[in-house]
Amino acid sequence: MFSQEKYLKALNYAAKAHNEQKTPHGLPYLTHLTAVAMEVIHACEEGKIELEKTDKAITIALLHDTIEDTNITYDDLYMDFGVEIAEAVDALSKDSSLPKKQQIADSINRLLTQPYEVQMVKLADRISNMQEPPQSWDSEKILAYQKEAKFILSCLKNCNMQLSKRLEDKINNYIVYIK
């Protein structure tokens, strides 16, 4: 189905880049990255996506937060994984120089110029993130996060029907977390 060597290269790279970073629930950050990769792997298998695109999507899933959340740069990814992976991860990264309210729209606009296998990673990422929110979030923040997920889905829903349906279900069930 996909190349185990490419998977291990990206997984080890991400593990080193994210080092001691934790999820909002205190787990090693690698759990988030592998959850996103698992969603992508399943969607690629279900959709019978060709091997080259599957390998690319899985690699991007494992590396998707490296530019945004670590000291890894576009140039680092370019040197280690090539231009396609670097551009994809860059498109998935929020531009912190923009006001917070513009960051997701900017990222989506950049993602819309990318192939479907890159866009799939954004859906998988949000699926992974649509679990129980941190205790510190109030109802307003939870609703805003759900609304942002709806925006992401509306923009990227055509990239993969399996992931779109899964995210739609997560969005609909997210209401249980409103306090």
C-alpha positions as CSV (number, residue, x, y, z in Angstrom):
1,M,0.0,0.0,0.0
2,F,2.7,2.5,0.9
3,S,6.4,2.7,1.6
4,Q,7.3,1.8,5.2
5,E,10.8,3.4,4.6
6,K,9.2,6.7,3.7
7,Y,6.9,6.5,6.7
8,L,9.7,5.8,9.1
9,K,11.8,8.6,7.7
10,A,9.0,11.1,8.1
11,L,8.0,9.7,11.5
12,N,11.5,9.8,12.9
13,Y,12.0,13.3,11.5
14,A,8.8,14.6,13.1
15,A,9.7,12.9,16.4
16,K,13.0,14.7,16.6
17,A,11.4,18.0,15.5
18,H,8.6,17.9,18.0
19,N,10.9,16.4,20.7
20,E,9.2,16.9,24.1
21,Q,6.2,18.8,22.8
22,K,2.9,17.6,24.2
23,T,-0.8,17.7,23.0
24,P,-3.3,19.9,25.0
25,H,-4.1,16.6,26.8
26,G,-0.5,16.1,27.9
27,L,0.3,13.2,25.5
28,P,3.5,13.1,23.4
29,Y,2.8,15.2,20.3
30,L,3.6,12.2,18.1
31,T,0.2,10.8,19.1
32,H,-1.4,13.6,17.2
33,L,0.8,13.2,14.1
34,T,0.2,9.5,13.9
35,A,-3.5,9.9,14.4
36,V,-3.5,12.3,11.4
37,A,-1.5,9.8,9.4
38,M,-3.8,7.0,10.4
39,E,-6.8,9.0,9.0
40,V,-4.9,9.6,5.8
41,I,-3.8,5.9,5.5
42,H,-7.4,4.8,5.9
43,A,-8.8,7.3,3.4
44,C,-6.1,6.4,0.8
45,E,-6.9,2.7,1.3
46,E,-10.6,3.2,1.0
47,G,-10.3,5.5,-2.0
48,K,-7.7,3.3,-3.7
49,I,-5.4,6.2,-4.1
50,E,-2.3,5.5,-6.1
51,L,0.9,4.6,-4.3
52,E,2.8,7.8,-5.1
53,K,0.0,10.0,-3.9
54,T,-0.5,7.8,-0.8
55,D,3.2,8.0,0.2
56,K,3.1,11.8,-0.3
57,A,-0.1,12.2,1.8
58,I,1.3,10.1,4.6
59,T,4.6,11.9,4.7
60,I,2.8,15.3,4.8
61,A,0.5,14.1,7.5
62,L,3.5,13.2,9.7
63,L,5.3,16.4,9.0
64,H,2.3,18.8,8.8
65,D,3.0,20.8,11.9
66,T,6.8,21.0,11.7
67,I,7.0,24.4,10.1
68,E,4.2,25.9,12.3
69,D,5.2,24.3,15.7
70,T,9.0,23.6,15.6
71,N,12.3,25.1,14.5
72,I,12.1,23.3,11.2
73,T,11.9,25.7,8.2
74,Y,10.7,25.4,4.7
75,D,14.3,25.1,3.6
76,D,14.9,22.3,6.0
77,L,12.0,20.3,4.6
78,Y,13.0,21.2,1.0
79,M,16.5,19.8,1.6
80,D,15.3,16.7,3.4
81,F,12.1,15.8,1.5
82,G,12.0,17.9,-1.7
83,V,9.9,20.8,-3.0
84,E,6.5,19.0,-3.1
85,I,6.6,18.1,0.6
86,A,8.0,21.5,1.7
87,E,5.3,23.4,-0.3
88,A,2.6,21.1,1.1
89,V,3.7,21.5,4.7
90,D,4.0,25.3,4.2
91,A,0.4,25.4,2.8
92,L,-0.8,23.6,5.9
93,S,1.0,26.0,8.2
94,K,-0.6,29.1,9.6
95,D,1.2,32.4,8.9
96,S,1.7,33.8,12.3
97,S,2.5,37.3,10.9
98,L,-1.2,37.6,10.0
99,P,-3.9,38.5,12.5
100,K,-5.3,35.3,14.1
101,K,-8.7,35.7,12.3
102,Q,-7.0,35.7,8.9
103,Q,-4.7,32.8,9.4
104,I,-7.1,30.0,8.6
105,A,-8.5,31.6,5.5
106,D,-5.0,32.3,4.3
107,S,-4.0,28.7,4.9
108,I,-7.1,27.4,3.1
109,N,-6.4,29.7,0.1
110,R,-2.9,28.2,-0.1
111,L,-4.3,24.7,0.3
112,L,-6.7,25.2,-2.6
113,T,-3.7,25.5,-4.9
114,Q,-2.4,22.1,-3.7
115,P,-3.4,18.6,-5.0
116,Y,-6.1,16.7,-3.2
117,E,-3.7,14.5,-1.3
118,V,-2.4,17.6,0.5
119,Q,-5.9,18.9,1.2
120,M,-6.8,15.6,2.7
121,V,-4.2,16.2,5.4
122,K,-6.1,19.3,6.6
123,L,-9.3,17.3,6.9
124,A,-7.5,14.5,8.8
125,D,-5.8,17.1,11.1
126,R,-9.1,18.6,12.0
127,I,-10.7,15.2,12.5
128,S,-7.9,14.4,15.0
129,N,-8.4,17.8,16.7
130,M,-12.2,17.4,17.1
131,Q,-11.9,15.4,20.3
132,E,-12.7,16.6,23.7
133,P,-11.4,20.2,24.0
134,P,-9.1,21.3,26.7
135,Q,-10.8,22.0,30.1
136,S,-9.7,25.7,29.8
137,W,-11.9,26.3,26.7
138,D,-15.3,28.0,27.4
139,S,-18.4,27.5,25.3
140,E,-17.6,30.4,23.1
141,K,-14.2,29.0,22.1
142,I,-15.7,25.5,21.5
143,L,-18.3,27.0,19.2
144,A,-15.7,29.0,17.4
145,Y,-13.6,25.9,16.9
146,Q,-16.6,24.0,15.6
147,K,-17.4,26.9,13.2
148,E,-13.9,27.0,11.9
149,A,-14.1,23.2,11.3
150,K,-17.3,23.8,9.3
151,F,-15.4,26.4,7.2
152,I,-12.6,24.0,6.6
153,L,-15.0,21.3,5.5
154,S,-17.0,23.6,3.2
155,C,-13.8,24.6,1.4
156,L,-12.1,21.2,1.2
157,K,-15.0,18.7,1.2
158,N,-14.4,17.6,-2.4
159,C,-10.8,16.4,-1.9
160,N,-11.9,13.1,-0.2
161,M,-15.4,12.0,0.5
162,Q,-14.5,9.5,3.2
163,L,-12.6,12.2,5.2
164,S,-15.3,14.8,4.5
165,K,-18.0,12.5,5.9
166,R,-15.9,11.7,8.9
167,L,-15.2,15.4,9.7
168,E,-18.9,16.2,9.2
169,D,-19.8,13.6,11.8
170,K,-17.1,15.0,14.2
171,I,-18.5,18.5,13.7
172,N,-22.1,17.4,14.4
173,N,-21.0,15.5,17.5
174,Y,-18.8,18.3,18.9
175,I,-21.9,20.0,20.4
176,V,-21.7,17.6,23.3
177,Y,-18.7,19.6,24.6
178,I,-20.6,22.9,25.0
179,K,-20.7,23.7,28.7
